[in-house]
Amino acid sequence: MNLEDHVGDVIRKARTMRAVNIADAAKAAGLSAEEFAVLEHSGSGPRPLDFPALAALLKLDGPKLTALAAGWQPAPLDPGTWREFRQITTTQNGNTVHCYLVWDEVTREAALFDTGFEAEPIFTVLEENGAALKHLFITHSHHDHVEALGPLRERFPTLRIHTDMQGAPPQSRNRRNDCVHVGSLRVTNRETPGHAIDGVTYLIGNWPEDAPHVAMVGDAIFAGSMGGAKEHGEIAKARVREQILTLPPDTLICAGHGPLTTVAEEKAHNPFF
């Protein structure tokens, strides 16, 4: 699976977070403003550029940015390590988004993390595995992560929703230090605003056979990048460092876009950190 962001996307996000204009960024990179605009749009420049100087200006890690430009990808992961786990992908108007379904292997009680654009693929996975959907955990309220909420609530009227969305009823609001049981699985939550004001990461533990923890991060962090946070970039990065990158190195990171990754991969290779 391709990365959500190419090196030009990473540079653009970092530049807007730092409020650096194109002319200054282009000068640091050793490009014209026109060439720099092409780099941000396509991920490739017309000639070699000064990644260390550009990274220093944008507060990115220079060697990691250079490796990303050279084609870095996270090491492939086997989702079968977590047997009762599925990534469900939907696309609308060129935007591809993931949601995730987990369930207890004995009770078949299931939890969904975000909804994606369509409910039908979720219904199919539930039926194929004899799982009963009891919980919906929302990482943030951007439309691509909650678009299928209506059909899900219609099919499962007693579905318990967990969210930090403003205006949500009190019984649906996450409480810090809560531990929600999905059969034998345990789900806790961590605040990760920045990309979205209501951003939250859910951590799933107590997997069979001691499989590593799973972090459902929404758009807080991607493999090699992070969600855009033009006005709250420093908050977004700080929350990722504090709430996600402090997790055990083998923790599986499940983002809303792009490939699966781990805490170890992102600490070693993500230019933002």
N, C-alpha and C positions, 0 to 999 in steps of 0.2 A: 504494500500500500504506500502511495506517495505521501510525503510530508504535507501537512496542511499549509506550511509557509516555506517558500523558497527564500534564498538569502536576501533578495530584494524586499520581500515582505518584512523580514526581520529588521532590515535597515530602516524601512519606512516607519514601522511601529516604534522603533527606538528613537528615531528622529522626531516624530510627533510627540512622543512622551517627554522629550527633552526640549521641545519647542525650538529646535534648530532649523534654520531655513535651508532651502535646497542649495543656495549659492555657497554657504559656508561648508555644508557637508560635501559638496562636489569638490571644493578646493582641498579639503582634507584628503579626499580620495584620489586627487590628482586627475579629476575628470572635468569636462565642461558641464554646465548645468543641464544641457540637453542630454548629454551622455549619462549623467547621473539619473535623470528621470527615466531613461530607458532601463537602467539597472534596477531601479525600484519596481518598475512595471513587470519586467521579464525575468529578473533574477540573473541576468548575464550582462556583462559589460562589453564594450567594443574592444577593450584592451586591458591588460593587467592594471590593478589599482592598488592603492596603499591601504590595505585592510587594517594594519595596526594603528595608523593615524586616524582613520575613520572610526574604528572601534573606540579609541581613546576619547574622541569627541562625543560619541553617543553613549558612553559608559557601558559598552559591551566588552566581552572577553575577546581579545584579538585572535589568539590561536583557535578558539572555538568557532569564531566567525569564519576564519579562513578554512577550517575543516568543513564547515557547512557548505561553503561555496564550492568546495572540491567534491561534494557529493555524499557527505556523511549521512548515514541512516542508522536508526537504532537496531541492535541485534534482533533477529527474528525471535519471537516468543511463541510458545506452545500454549494456547488457551486451555487445552485439555488438562493442564496442571490443576485447573479449577473446574472440575467436571460439571458442576451445575451452574454454568456461566455461559452467557451468549451475548455477543455483540450484534446488534440489529441496526442496519444502515439503511437510510432512506435519502432520497434526493429530490429537490424541488428547485426549478429555475437555476440549475447549475450549482446549487449549494448542497453539499453532502454532509450529513450529520449522523452521529451514532447515539443510540440509547443502549442500555444494558439491562439484561434480565438475569437474576440469580434466584435460586430456590434451594430449599433444604432437601437433601436426598431421601430422607425418611418421610417427613410430613408432607412434602411437595408444596409447602407454603412458599410463595414467591414474592419478590420485590422487584420493581422496575425503577430504573434511574433515568429520568427524563423520558420524553415520549417520541422524539423525532417528528417527522412530518405525517406519518401514517400509522394507524392502529392495526391494520390487517396483518402485517408481518409479526407483530407482537402476539396477536391472537393465535397465529399459526404455531409459533414456538411454544406457547403455553399448551396448546392442544396436543402437539407432538410429544410433549414431555409429561403430560398429565399433571401440570402445575396449576395451582390456584393463586391468582394474583390477589394479594392482601394489602400491599403497601406501594405507594408511588413517592419516590424521593426526587425533588426538583432541585437541580444545582443552581439554576438561575432562570429568570422569567423571559429571556429573549425568545422570540416566536418560534425559532427552529427547534427549541428544546421543549416546548409545551404545545405545539400545534395539534397534537392528537389527544389532548386532554379531554375534550368533549366526548368523543366516541368511547374512550376508556371509562369515563365516569358513567356513561350510559350503559355499558356492558357490565360494569362492576359498581353498582350504586353504593356499596358499603366500603369501597376502596378508601383506605386511610392515606391522606396526603400529608407529606412532610415538606416544608418549604420555609424560606426566609422572605418570601414575596411580601411586599408591602400591601396591606389591606387584606391579607389572608385571615380567616377566622382564627381565634386564639387556639383552638384545638388542633390546628394544622401547623402552627408556628413551631419551628425547632426550638428546643430548649437546650442550652449548653449543658454538657455532662449527661445528656440523655443517652441511654443505650436501648435501642429497639431490637427486639428478638424476631428473627425470621426463621422459625424453627430453631435449629441450634446455632445459626449464624447470628452475629452481633454487629449492629450498625451504629456507629457514633458519628457525630458531625463536628466540623471545624469551619469557622468563618473564613472565607477567602474572597472578600470583596475587592473591587478594583476594575476588572473588566465589566462587572455588573455590580450595582449597589447591593443586590441581594445574593451575591455569590456565596456558595457554600460547598465544601467538599465532604463527601461521606466515606468513611473508612469501614470496610467490612472485614471482620476477623472470625476466628474459630472455624476455619475451613477444615474439611476432612483431610486426614493424612498430613496435617500441619502445613498445608500450602500457604505461601506468603499472603500477607494482607493485600487487599485490593482497595485502591483509592479512586473514587468516582469524582473527578475534578471539574467537570463541565469544561469551560473555556479558560480556567485559571492558568493552565500551562498545557502546551502541546509538546510533542516530540520535537526538540530543537527550537522551540519558540514559545509564545504565550499569547493569550487573547489580547486584542487591542485595548489600551487604557489611556487614551489621549490625555484626559484630565487627571487621572489618578494612577499614573504609572508607578510612582514610588510606593504608594500603598499596595498596589497589586503585586509588585515584586517582593515587598517585605512580607506580605501574607503568604506568598508561595514559599519563600525561604523558611518562615517560621512554622507553617502549618503542613507543608507537603514535603519539602526537602529534608526535614528533620526525621522523617519516617525511616524505618529500616531500609537498607539499600535495595533489597529484593522486592520491595513493595511494588505491585503492579499499578501503573498509572493508566487509567482509562479516561481519555479525553473525549470531548464532544466531536472532535475532528482529527483526522490523521491517524497514524498507527499507534498501537499499544507501545508502551515504553516502561521504564522502571525509574525509581529514584536514583539508583546508581548511574544509569545512562544520562539522566538530565543533569546531575551534579557534574559529571565529567564532560558533557558535550553541549549543553544549552548555553548559547552566547549571552543570554540575559543574566546568568547566575554564575 
